[in-house]
Amino acid sequence: MRLNNWECVYQMYLGFSHPEVKALIQTHFKEIDSSRRQAWTDVTSLFQVENSPFGRYRRVSHNFNPPVLPILGSHLEDLEFVNLSQPDYKENGFINLKKCRVEAGVIEEIRSLQSIHHDLNTMPHIRAWLQNHM
């Protein structure tokens, strides 16, 4: 979570939410380090479904400081909702500019979250292993 890689955090949440894995976590939860238990509690509260699958995530994502790797699926879901819920043209035949503005806003939000690049250090031993095994 320090890298603001929310796509990866979400995928890990989905994996840990699998029934068999969830049973293991509940069985051994007390054995997990307290800081990791708190991180898991924070993640589960962020991704628990309310009225929409990404409701809480959407509310807090506006406060993320770039660089961020957002959950692309939530933004694509927003674009799909706008696309399906509003017509391309108004009754008078004019282009629906409100729809265009909302779509542009979603795209701009994605761009703003990715406006700054991560400053990551290369780890030569990991790079070498990947090159030798891929």
Phi and psi in radians as a Rosetta constraint file:
Dihedral C 1 N 2 CA 2 C 2 CIRCULARHARMONIC -1.103 0.35
Dihedral N 2 CA 2 C 2 N 3 CIRCULARHARMONIC -0.524 0.35
Dihedral C 2 N 3 CA 3 C 3 CIRCULARHARMONIC -1.524 0.35
Dihedral N 3 CA 3 C 3 N 4 CIRCULARHARMONIC 0.015 0.35
Dihedral C 3 N 4 CA 4 C 4 CIRCULARHARMONIC 1.004 0.35
Dihedral N 4 CA 4 C 4 N 5 CIRCULARHARMONIC 0.638 0.35
Dihedral C 4 N 5 CA 5 C 5 CIRCULARHARMONIC -1.625 0.35
Dihedral N 5 CA 5 C 5 N 6 CIRCULARHARMONIC 1.376 0.35
Dihedral C 5 N 6 CA 6 C 6 CIRCULARHARMONIC -1.282 0.35
Dihedral N 6 CA 6 C 6 N 7 CIRCULARHARMONIC -0.435 0.35
Dihedral C 6 N 7 CA 7 C 7 CIRCULARHARMONIC -1.113 0.35
Dihedral N 7 CA 7 C 7 N 8 CIRCULARHARMONIC -0.800 0.35
Dihedral C 7 N 8 CA 8 C 8 CIRCULARHARMONIC -1.154 0.35
Dihedral N 8 CA 8 C 8 N 9 CIRCULARHARMONIC -0.746 0.35
Dihedral C 8 N 9 CA 9 C 9 CIRCULARHARMONIC -1.046 0.35
Dihedral N 9 CA 9 C 9 N 10 CIRCULARHARMONIC -0.726 0.35
Dihedral C 9 N 10 CA 10 C 10 CIRCULARHARMONIC -1.151 0.35
Dihedral N 10 CA 10 C 10 N 11 CIRCULARHARMONIC -0.731 0.35
Dihedral C 10 N 11 CA 11 C 11 CIRCULARHARMONIC -1.124 0.35
Dihedral N 11 CA 11 C 11 N 12 CIRCULARHARMONIC -0.665 0.35
Dihedral C 11 N 12 CA 12 C 12 CIRCULARHARMONIC -1.152 0.35
Dihedral N 12 CA 12 C 12 N 13 CIRCULARHARMONIC -0.704 0.35
Dihedral C 12 N 13 CA 13 C 13 CIRCULARHARMONIC -1.024 0.35
Dihedral N 13 CA 13 C 13 N 14 CIRCULARHARMONIC -0.783 0.35
Dihedral C 13 N 14 CA 14 C 14 CIRCULARHARMONIC -1.074 0.35
Dihedral N 14 CA 14 C 14 N 15 CIRCULARHARMONIC -0.731 0.35
Dihedral C 14 N 15 CA 15 C 15 CIRCULARHARMONIC -1.123 0.35
Dihedral N 15 CA 15 C 15 N 16 CIRCULARHARMONIC -0.782 0.35
Dihedral C 15 N 16 CA 16 C 16 CIRCULARHARMONIC -1.253 0.35
Dihedral N 16 CA 16 C 16 N 17 CIRCULARHARMONIC -0.302 0.35
Dihedral C 16 N 17 CA 17 C 17 CIRCULARHARMONIC -1.495 0.35
Dihedral N 17 CA 17 C 17 N 18 CIRCULARHARMONIC -0.099 0.35
Dihedral C 17 N 18 CA 18 C 18 CIRCULARHARMONIC -1.046 0.35
Dihedral N 18 CA 18 C 18 N 19 CIRCULARHARMONIC 2.403 0.35
Dihedral C 18 N 19 CA 19 C 19 CIRCULARHARMONIC -0.898 0.35
Dihedral N 19 CA 19 C 19 N 20 CIRCULARHARMONIC -0.757 0.35
Dihedral C 19 N 20 CA 20 C 20 CIRCULARHARMONIC -1.193 0.35
Dihedral N 20 CA 20 C 20 N 21 CIRCULARHARMONIC -0.717 0.35
Dihedral C 20 N 21 CA 21 C 21 CIRCULARHARMONIC -1.208 0.35
Dihedral N 21 CA 21 C 21 N 22 CIRCULARHARMONIC -0.695 0.35
Dihedral C 21 N 22 CA 22 C 22 CIRCULARHARMONIC -1.067 0.35
Dihedral N 22 CA 22 C 22 N 23 CIRCULARHARMONIC -0.676 0.35
Dihedral C 22 N 23 CA 23 C 23 CIRCULARHARMONIC -1.106 0.35
Dihedral N 23 CA 23 C 23 N 24 CIRCULARHARMONIC -0.712 0.35
Dihedral C 23 N 24 CA 24 C 24 CIRCULARHARMONIC -1.111 0.35
Dihedral N 24 CA 24 C 24 N 25 CIRCULARHARMONIC -0.747 0.35
Dihedral C 24 N 25 CA 25 C 25 CIRCULARHARMONIC -1.076 0.35
Dihedral N 25 CA 25 C 25 N 26 CIRCULARHARMONIC -0.799 0.35
Dihedral C 25 N 26 CA 26 C 26 CIRCULARHARMONIC -1.132 0.35
Dihedral N 26 CA 26 C 26 N 27 CIRCULARHARMONIC -0.622 0.35
Dihedral C 26 N 27 CA 27 C 27 CIRCULARHARMONIC -1.186 0.35
Dihedral N 27 CA 27 C 27 N 28 CIRCULARHARMONIC -0.687 0.35
Dihedral C 27 N 28 CA 28 C 28 CIRCULARHARMONIC -1.953 0.35
Dihedral N 28 CA 28 C 28 N 29 CIRCULARHARMONIC 0.331 0.35
Dihedral C 28 N 29 CA 29 C 29 CIRCULARHARMONIC -1.051 0.35
Dihedral N 29 CA 29 C 29 N 30 CIRCULARHARMONIC -0.664 0.35
Dihedral C 29 N 30 CA 30 C 30 CIRCULARHARMONIC -1.190 0.35
Dihedral N 30 CA 30 C 30 N 31 CIRCULARHARMONIC -0.384 0.35
Dihedral C 30 N 31 CA 31 C 31 CIRCULARHARMONIC -1.441 0.35
Dihedral N 31 CA 31 C 31 N 32 CIRCULARHARMONIC -0.216 0.35
Dihedral C 31 N 32 CA 32 C 32 CIRCULARHARMONIC -1.396 0.35
Dihedral N 32 CA 32 C 32 N 33 CIRCULARHARMONIC 2.464 0.35
Dihedral C 32 N 33 CA 33 C 33 CIRCULARHARMONIC -0.905 0.35
Dihedral N 33 CA 33 C 33 N 34 CIRCULARHARMONIC 2.451 0.35
Dihedral C 33 N 34 CA 34 C 34 CIRCULARHARMONIC -1.070 0.35
Dihedral N 34 CA 34 C 34 N 35 CIRCULARHARMONIC -0.617 0.35
Dihedral C 34 N 35 CA 35 C 35 CIRCULARHARMONIC -1.186 0.35
Dihedral N 35 CA 35 C 35 N 36 CIRCULARHARMONIC -0.622 0.35
Dihedral C 35 N 36 CA 36 C 36 CIRCULARHARMONIC -1.274 0.35
Dihedral N 36 CA 36 C 36 N 37 CIRCULARHARMONIC -0.609 0.35
Dihedral C 36 N 37 CA 37 C 37 CIRCULARHARMONIC -1.090 0.35
Dihedral N 37 CA 37 C 37 N 38 CIRCULARHARMONIC -0.738 0.35
Dihedral C 37 N 38 CA 38 C 38 CIRCULARHARMONIC -1.142 0.35
Dihedral N 38 CA 38 C 38 N 39 CIRCULARHARMONIC -0.703 0.35
Dihedral C 38 N 39 CA 39 C 39 CIRCULARHARMONIC -1.082 0.35
Dihedral N 39 CA 39 C 39 N 40 CIRCULARHARMONIC -0.730 0.35
Dihedral C 39 N 40 CA 40 C 40 CIRCULARHARMONIC -1.121 0.35
Dihedral N 40 CA 40 C 40 N 41 CIRCULARHARMONIC -0.726 0.35
Dihedral C 40 N 41 CA 41 C 41 CIRCULARHARMONIC -1.092 0.35
Dihedral N 41 CA 41 C 41 N 42 CIRCULARHARMONIC -0.737 0.35
Dihedral C 41 N 42 CA 42 C 42 CIRCULARHARMONIC -1.095 0.35
Dihedral N 42 CA 42 C 42 N 43 CIRCULARHARMONIC -0.772 0.35
Dihedral C 42 N 43 CA 43 C 43 CIRCULARHARMONIC -1.140 0.35
Dihedral N 43 CA 43 C 43 N 44 CIRCULARHARMONIC -0.783 0.35
Dihedral C 43 N 44 CA 44 C 44 CIRCULARHARMONIC -1.127 0.35
Dihedral N 44 CA 44 C 44 N 45 CIRCULARHARMONIC -0.636 0.35
Dihedral C 44 N 45 CA 45 C 45 CIRCULARHARMONIC -1.205 0.35
Dihedral N 45 CA 45 C 45 N 46 CIRCULARHARMONIC -0.530 0.35
Dihedral C 45 N 46 CA 46 C 46 CIRCULARHARMONIC -1.236 0.35
Dihedral N 46 CA 46 C 46 N 47 CIRCULARHARMONIC -0.659 0.35
Dihedral C 46 N 47 CA 47 C 47 CIRCULARHARMONIC -1.788 0.35
Dihedral N 47 CA 47 C 47 N 48 CIRCULARHARMONIC -0.015 0.35
Dihedral C 47 N 48 CA 48 C 48 CIRCULARHARMONIC -1.113 0.35
Dihedral N 48 CA 48 C 48 N 49 CIRCULARHARMONIC 2.444 0.35
Dihedral C 48 N 49 CA 49 C 49 CIRCULARHARMONIC -1.304 0.35
Dihedral N 49 CA 49 C 49 N 50 CIRCULARHARMONIC 2.258 0.35
Dihedral C 49 N 50 CA 50 C 50 CIRCULARHARMONIC -1.830 0.35
Dihedral N 50 CA 50 C 50 N 51 CIRCULARHARMONIC -1.962 0.35
Dihedral C 50 N 51 CA 51 C 51 CIRCULARHARMONIC -1.476 0.35
Dihedral N 51 CA 51 C 51 N 52 CIRCULARHARMONIC -0.445 0.35
Dihedral C 51 N 52 CA 52 C 52 CIRCULARHARMONIC -2.394 0.35
Dihedral N 52 CA 52 C 52 N 53 CIRCULARHARMONIC 2.661 0.35
Dihedral C 52 N 53 CA 53 C 53 CIRCULARHARMONIC -0.979 0.35
Dihedral N 53 CA 53 C 53 N 54 CIRCULARHARMONIC -0.580 0.35
Dihedral C 53 N 54 CA 54 C 54 CIRCULARHARMONIC -2.022 0.35
Dihedral N 54 CA 54 C 54 N 55 CIRCULARHARMONIC 0.475 0.35
Dihedral C 54 N 55 CA 55 C 55 CIRCULARHARMONIC -0.986 0.35
Dihedral N 55 CA 55 C 55 N 56 CIRCULARHARMONIC -0.968 0.35
Dihedral C 55 N 56 CA 56 C 56 CIRCULARHARMONIC -1.170 0.35
Dihedral N 56 CA 56 C 56 N 57 CIRCULARHARMONIC -0.708 0.35
Dihedral C 56 N 57 CA 57 C 57 CIRCULARHARMONIC -1.024 0.35
Dihedral N 57 CA 57 C 57 N 58 CIRCULARHARMONIC -0.762 0.35
Dihedral C 57 N 58 CA 58 C 58 CIRCULARHARMONIC -1.067 0.35
Dihedral N 58 CA 58 C 58 N 59 CIRCULARHARMONIC -0.700 0.35
Dihedral C 58 N 59 CA 59 C 59 CIRCULARHARMONIC -1.148 0.35
Dihedral N 59 CA 59 C 59 N 60 CIRCULARHARMONIC -0.706 0.35
Dihedral C 59 N 60 CA 60 C 60 CIRCULARHARMONIC -1.522 0.35
Dihedral N 60 CA 60 C 60 N 61 CIRCULARHARMONIC -0.350 0.35
Dihedral C 60 N 61 CA 61 C 61 CIRCULARHARMONIC -1.136 0.35
Dihedral N 61 CA 61 C 61 N 62 CIRCULARHARMONIC -0.381 0.35
Dihedral C 61 N 62 CA 62 C 62 CIRCULARHARMONIC -1.211 0.35
Dihedral N 62 CA 62 C 62 N 63 CIRCULARHARMONIC -0.310 0.35
Dihedral C 62 N 63 CA 63 C 63 CIRCULARHARMONIC -1.734 0.35
Dihedral N 63 CA 63 C 63 N 64 CIRCULARHARMONIC 0.038 0.35
Dihedral C 63 N 64 CA 64 C 64 CIRCULARHARMONIC -1.207 0.35
Dihedral N 64 CA 64 C 64 N 65 CIRCULARHARMONIC 2.462 0.35
Dihedral C 64 N 65 CA 65 C 65 CIRCULARHARMONIC -1.678 0.35
Dihedral N 65 CA 65 C 65 N 66 CIRCULARHARMONIC 2.205 0.35
Dihedral C 65 N 66 CA 66 C 66 CIRCULARHARMONIC -1.062 0.35
Dihedral N 66 CA 66 C 66 N 67 CIRCULARHARMONIC 2.678 0.35
Dihedral C 66 N 67 CA 67 C 67 CIRCULARHARMONIC -1.415 0.35
Dihedral N 67 CA 67 C 67 N 68 CIRCULARHARMONIC 2.509 0.35
Dihedral C 67 N 68 CA 68 C 68 CIRCULARHARMONIC -2.371 0.35
Dihedral N 68 CA 68 C 68 N 69 CIRCULARHARMONIC 2.427 0.35
Dihedral C 68 N 69 CA 69 C 69 CIRCULARHARMONIC -1.824 0.35
Dihedral N 69 CA 69 C 69 N 70 CIRCULARHARMONIC 1.696 0.35
Dihedral C 69 N 70 CA 70 C 70 CIRCULARHARMONIC -1.295 0.35
Dihedral N 70 CA 70 C 70 N 71 CIRCULARHARMONIC 2.952 0.35
Dihedral C 70 N 71 CA 71 C 71 CIRCULARHARMONIC -1.384 0.35
Dihedral N 71 CA 71 C 71 N 72 CIRCULARHARMONIC 1.751 0.35
Dihedral C 71 N 72 CA 72 C 72 CIRCULARHARMONIC -1.043 0.35
Dihedral N 72 CA 72 C 72 N 73 CIRCULARHARMONIC -0.598 0.35
Dihedral C 72 N 73 CA 73 C 73 CIRCULARHARMONIC -1.018 0.35
Dihedral N 73 CA 73 C 73 N 74 CIRCULARHARMONIC -0.623 0.35
Dihedral C 73 N 74 CA 74 C 74 CIRCULARHARMONIC -1.192 0.35
Dihedral N 74 CA 74 C 74 N 75 CIRCULARHARMONIC -0.682 0.35
Dihedral C 74 N 75 CA 75 C 75 CIRCULARHARMONIC -1.251 0.35
Dihedral N 75 CA 75 C 75 N 76 CIRCULARHARMONIC -0.658 0.35
Dihedral C 75 N 76 CA 76 C 76 CIRCULARHARMONIC -1.144 0.35
Dihedral N 76 CA 76 C 76 N 77 CIRCULARHARMONIC -0.637 0.35
Dihedral C 76 N 77 CA 77 C 77 CIRCULARHARMONIC -1.090 0.35
Dihedral N 77 CA 77 C 77 N 78 CIRCULARHARMONIC -0.723 0.35
Dihedral C 77 N 78 CA 78 C 78 CIRCULARHARMONIC -1.074 0.35
Dihedral N 78 CA 78 C 78 N 79 CIRCULARHARMONIC -0.799 0.35
Dihedral C 78 N 79 CA 79 C 79 CIRCULARHARMONIC -1.091 0.35
Dihedral N 79 CA 79 C 79 N 80 CIRCULARHARMONIC -0.717 0.35
Dihedral C 79 N 80 CA 80 C 80 CIRCULARHARMONIC -1.140 0.35
Dihedral N 80 CA 80 C 80 N 81 CIRCULARHARMONIC -0.713 0.35
Dihedral C 80 N 81 CA 81 C 81 CIRCULARHARMONIC -1.060 0.35
Dihedral N 81 CA 81 C 81 N 82 CIRCULARHARMONIC -0.822 0.35
Dihedral C 81 N 82 CA 82 C 82 CIRCULARHARMONIC -1.093 0.35
Dihedral N 82 CA 82 C 82 N 83 CIRCULARHARMONIC -0.753 0.35
Dihedral C 82 N 83 CA 83 C 83 CIRCULARHARMONIC -1.101 0.35
Dihedral N 83 CA 83 C 83 N 84 CIRCULARHARMONIC -0.716 0.35
Dihedral C 83 N 84 CA 84 C 84 CIRCULARHARMONIC -1.466 0.35
Dihedral N 84 CA 84 C 84 N 85 CIRCULARHARMONIC -0.441 0.35
Dihedral C 84 N 85 CA 85 C 85 CIRCULARHARMONIC -1.557 0.35
Dihedral N 85 CA 85 C 85 N 86 CIRCULARHARMONIC -0.298 0.35
Dihedral C 85 N 86 CA 86 C 86 CIRCULARHARMONIC -2.197 0.35
Dihedral N 86 CA 86 C 86 N 87 CIRCULARHARMONIC 2.456 0.35
Dihedral C 86 N 87 CA 87 C 87 CIRCULARHARMONIC -1.291 0.35
Dihedral N 87 CA 87 C 87 N 88 CIRCULARHARMONIC 2.700 0.35
Dihedral C 87 N 88 CA 88 C 88 CIRCULARHARMONIC -1.215 0.35
Dihedral N 88 CA 88 C 88 N 89 CIRCULARHARMONIC -0.586 0.35
Dihedral C 88 N 89 CA 89 C 89 CIRCULARHARMONIC -2.180 0.35
Dihedral N 89 CA 89 C 89 N 90 CIRCULARHARMONIC 2.577 0.35
Dihedral C 89 N 90 CA 90 C 90 CIRCULARHARMONIC -1.369 0.35
Dihedral N 90 CA 90 C 90 N 91 CIRCULARHARMONIC 2.998 0.35
Dihedral C 90 N 91 CA 91 C 91 CIRCULARHARMONIC -1.045 0.35
Dihedral N 91 CA 91 C 91 N 92 CIRCULARHARMONIC -0.519 0.35
Dihedral C 91 N 92 CA 92 C 92 CIRCULARHARMONIC -1.449 0.35
Dihedral N 92 CA 92 C 92 N 93 CIRCULARHARMONIC 0.033 0.35
Dihedral C 92 N 93 CA 93 C 93 CIRCULARHARMONIC 1.629 0.35
Dihedral N 93 CA 93 C 93 N 94 CIRCULARHARMONIC -0.110 0.35
Dihedral C 93 N 94 CA 94 C 94 CIRCULARHARMONIC -1.348 0.35
Dihedral N 94 CA 94 C 94 N 95 CIRCULARHARMONIC 2.695 0.35
Dihedral C 94 N 95 CA 95 C 95 CIRCULARHARMONIC -1.167 0.35
Dihedral N 95 CA 95 C 95 N 96 CIRCULARHARMONIC 2.406 0.35
Dihedral C 95 N 96 CA 96 C 96 CIRCULARHARMONIC -1.350 0.35
Dihedral N 96 CA 96 C 96 N 97 CIRCULARHARMONIC 1.606 0.35
Dihedral C 96 N 97 CA 97 C 97 CIRCULARHARMONIC -1.207 0.35
Dihedral N 97 CA 97 C 97 N 98 CIRCULARHARMONIC -0.496 0.35
Dihedral C 97 N 98 CA 98 C 98 CIRCULARHARMONIC -1.067 0.35
Dihedral N 98 CA 98 C 98 N 99 CIRCULARHARMONIC -0.762 0.35
Dihedral C 98 N 99 CA 99 C 99 CIRCULARHARMONIC -1.075 0.35
Dihedral N 99 CA 99 C 99 N 100 CIRCULARHARMONIC -0.766 0.35
Dihedral C 99 N 100 CA 100 C 100 CIRCULARHARMONIC -1.076 0.35
Dihedral N 100 CA 100 C 100 N 101 CIRCULARHARMONIC -0.695 0.35
Dihedral C 100 N 101 CA 101 C 101 CIRCULARHARMONIC -1.171 0.35
Dihedral N 101 CA 101 C 101 N 102 CIRCULARHARMONIC -0.716 0.35
Dihedral C 101 N 102 CA 102 C 102 CIRCULARHARMONIC -1.147 0.35
Dihedral N 102 CA 102 C 102 N 103 CIRCULARHARMONIC -0.774 0.35
Dihedral C 102 N 103 CA 103 C 103 CIRCULARHARMONIC -1.076 0.35
Dihedral N 103 CA 103 C 103 N 104 CIRCULARHARMONIC -0.740 0.35
Dihedral C 103 N 104 CA 104 C 104 CIRCULARHARMONIC -1.105 0.35
Dihedral N 104 CA 104 C 104 N 105 CIRCULARHARMONIC -0.627 0.35
Dihedral C 104 N 105 CA 105 C 105 CIRCULARHARMONIC -1.110 0.35
Dihedral N 105 CA 105 C 105 N 106 CIRCULARHARMONIC -0.723 0.35
Dihedral C 105 N 106 CA 106 C 106 CIRCULARHARMONIC -1.133 0.35
Dihedral N 106 CA 106 C 106 N 107 CIRCULARHARMONIC -0.783 0.35
Dihedral C 106 N 107 CA 107 C 107 CIRCULARHARMONIC -1.131 0.35
Dihedral N 107 CA 107 C 107 N 108 CIRCULARHARMONIC -0.694 0.35
Dihedral C 107 N 108 CA 108 C 108 CIRCULARHARMONIC -1.139 0.35
Dihedral N 108 CA 108 C 108 N 109 CIRCULARHARMONIC -0.624 0.35
Dihedral C 108 N 109 CA 109 C 109 CIRCULARHARMONIC -1.109 0.35
Dihedral N 109 CA 109 C 109 N 110 CIRCULARHARMONIC -0.745 0.35
Dihedral C 109 N 110 CA 110 C 110 CIRCULARHARMONIC -1.073 0.35
Dihedral N 110 CA 110 C 110 N 111 CIRCULARHARMONIC -0.799 0.35
Dihedral C 110 N 111 CA 111 C 111 CIRCULARHARMONIC -1.105 0.35
Dihedral N 111 CA 111 C 111 N 112 CIRCULARHARMONIC -0.696 0.35
Dihedral C 111 N 112 CA 112 C 112 CIRCULARHARMONIC -1.179 0.35
Dihedral N 112 CA 112 C 112 N 113 CIRCULARHARMONIC -0.613 0.35
Dihedral C 112 N 113 CA 113 C 113 CIRCULARHARMONIC -1.188 0.35
Dihedral N 113 CA 113 C 113 N 114 CIRCULARHARMONIC -0.466 0.35
Dihedral C 113 N 114 CA 114 C 114 CIRCULARHARMONIC -1.837 0.35
Dihedral N 114 CA 114 C 114 N 115 CIRCULARHARMONIC 0.321 0.35
Dihedral C 114 N 115 CA 115 C 115 CIRCULARHARMONIC -1.272 0.35
Dihedral N 115 CA 115 C 115 N 116 CIRCULARHARMONIC -0.415 0.35
Dihedral C 115 N 116 CA 116 C 116 CIRCULARHARMONIC -2.011 0.35
Dihedral N 116 CA 116 C 116 N 117 CIRCULARHARMONIC 2.390 0.35
Dihedral C 116 N 117 CA 117 C 117 CIRCULARHARMONIC -1.512 0.35
Dihedral N 117 CA 117 C 117 N 118 CIRCULARHARMONIC 2.594 0.35
Dihedral C 117 N 118 CA 118 C 118 CIRCULARHARMONIC -1.178 0.35
Dihedral N 118 CA 118 C 118 N 119 CIRCULARHARMONIC 2.432 0.35
Dihedral C 118 N 119 CA 119 C 119 CIRCULARHARMONIC -1.766 0.35
Dihedral N 119 CA 119 C 119 N 120 CIRCULARHARMONIC 1.506 0.35
Dihedral C 119 N 120 CA 120 C 120 CIRCULARHARMONIC -1.791 0.35
Dihedral N 120 CA 120 C 120 N 121 CIRCULARHARMONIC 2.525 0.35
Dihedral C 120 N 121 CA 121 C 121 CIRCULARHARMONIC -1.540 0.35
Dihedral N 121 CA 121 C 121 N 122 CIRCULARHARMONIC 2.454 0.35
Dihedral C 121 N 122 CA 122 C 122 CIRCULARHARMONIC -1.331 0.35
Dihedral N 122 CA 122 C 122 N 123 CIRCULARHARMONIC 2.386 0.35
Dihedral C 122 N 123 CA 123 C 123 CIRCULARHARMONIC -1.933 0.35
Dihedral N 123 CA 123 C 123 N 124 CIRCULARHARMONIC 1.749 0.35
Dihedral C 123 N 124 CA 124 C 124 CIRCULARHARMONIC -0.948 0.35
Dihedral N 124 CA 124 C 124 N 125 CIRCULARHARMONIC -0.681 0.35
Dihedral C 124 N 125 CA 125 C 125 CIRCULARHARMONIC -1.195 0.35
Dihedral N 125 CA 125 C 125 N 126 CIRCULARHARMONIC -0.599 0.35
Dihedral C 125 N 126 CA 126 C 126 CIRCULARHARMONIC -1.264 0.35
Dihedral N 126 CA 126 C 126 N 127 CIRCULARHARMONIC -0.740 0.35
Dihedral C 126 N 127 CA 127 C 127 CIRCULARHARMONIC -1.046 0.35
Dihedral N 127 CA 127 C 127 N 128 CIRCULARHARMONIC -0.783 0.35
Dihedral C 127 N 128 CA 128 C 128 CIRCULARHARMONIC -1.090 0.35
Dihedral N 128 CA 128 C 128 N 129 CIRCULARHARMONIC -0.746 0.35
Dihedral C 128 N 129 CA 129 C 129 CIRCULARHARMONIC -1.095 0.35
Dihedral N 129 CA 129 C 129 N 130 CIRCULARHARMONIC -0.778 0.35
Dihedral C 129 N 130 CA 130 C 130 CIRCULARHARMONIC -1.084 0.35
Dihedral N 130 CA 130 C 130 N 131 CIRCULARHARMONIC -0.754 0.35
Dihedral C 130 N 131 CA 131 C 131 CIRCULARHARMONIC -1.149 0.35
Dihedral N 131 CA 131 C 131 N 132 CIRCULARHARMONIC -0.587 0.35
Dihedral C 131 N 132 CA 132 C 132 CIRCULARHARMONIC -1.381 0.35
Dihedral N 132 CA 132 C 132 N 133 CIRCULARHARMONIC -0.409 0.35
Dihedral C 132 N 133 CA 133 C 133 CIRCULARHARMONIC -1.949 0.35
Dihedral N 133 CA 133 C 133 N 134 CIRCULARHARMONIC 0.067 0.35
